[in-house]
Amino acid sequence: MASLMNESSDRNGLGNDSLNKSNGSGSLLGNILSSVKLGPAIPTVSSATRDQLEYLFEDEYVSNGPSWGARVCYGTGSTYLVGLATGGLWGLFDGLRNPQGSGSRRLRINCILNACTARGPFMGNSLGIVALVYNGLNGALIKARNDREDMWGSVAAATASGAIFKSTAGLKKCAMGGGIFGSAMLAFQLYQKYEKSRY
């Protein structure tokens, strides 16, 4: 019995020693931290005004959307790249199906490169021009309506962009271009509205 009590006291003594050591290290850490002098705090994003912020993603946009310059640059650039890639794939398939490239490998590669360089810039330039006109008209409509942006403004801008793009081909092609672009934008806006209603 006495031996058991001695063992328990020894254990308690070891526990007290470790606790004292931990308290000593804690006080040492506290002294180190208290001696550190921090500089002034860096201003947070919330301290900046709304006009000074640049937004990268759609869920971070302010209520009236990005600026007109951001719309033109982002919309035109991304659409041009999509058109360039689509036209390049179109030219790739055309080059592979070209019967003139059925000879040597060098002739086949030449046909593919010619088709890609013919289709890619054509598609990229065409879609880039449409996007440039659309973003310009859409920004003008938003500004004219006191910074109000909705589905019908986008549809109207897309219809006018398609009509302007095909205006040199006659009234029938002009109406067809406006109808196609307007219908595509309406479908896109309805899809976006449906996706937002799901979450």
Buried (B, 14 or more C-beta within 10 A) or exposed (E): EEEEEEEEEEEEEEEEEEEEEEEEEEEEEEEEEEEEEEEEEEEEEEEEEEEEEEEEEEEEEEEEBBBBEBBBBBBBEEBBEBBBEBBBBBBBEBBEEBEEBEEEEEEBEBBBEBBBBBBBBBBBBBBBBBBBBBBBBBBEBBEEEEEEBEBEBBBBBBBBBBBBBBEEEEEEBBBBBBEBBBBBBBEBBEEEEEEEEEE
